[in-house]
Amino acid sequence: MMNEPVKIYTIPTCSDCNFAKRYFKEHDVPYTDLNCEENAEYPKEVYRLTGKQIVPTIVINDQVFVGFAENVSEISELLNKQ
């Protein structure tokens, strides 16, 4: 599996964020949940990574994905290669 866990920037009310976290749990993918409502630095990191303020923003190794549902096939392919 991967040596560095997946990072996911979220807010609690975001359904796509919750979908992503459920997907990672179901597939035994370790991830770090970075709650943008709890830490003011996280939204700044999201903006630096993407130029946007959109959650979920998912970082796997050096690849950044904005949104989960529209990227799920690419994300699962990437995770399967680890």
PyMOL commands that set and color helices and strands:
alter all, ss='L'
color gray80, all
select helices_A, chain A and resi 15-26+41-50+69-81
alter helices_A, ss='H'
color red, helices_A
select strands_A, chain A and resi 6-10+31-35+57-60+63-66
alter strands_A, ss='S'
color yellow, strands_A
deselect
rebuild
show_as cartoon
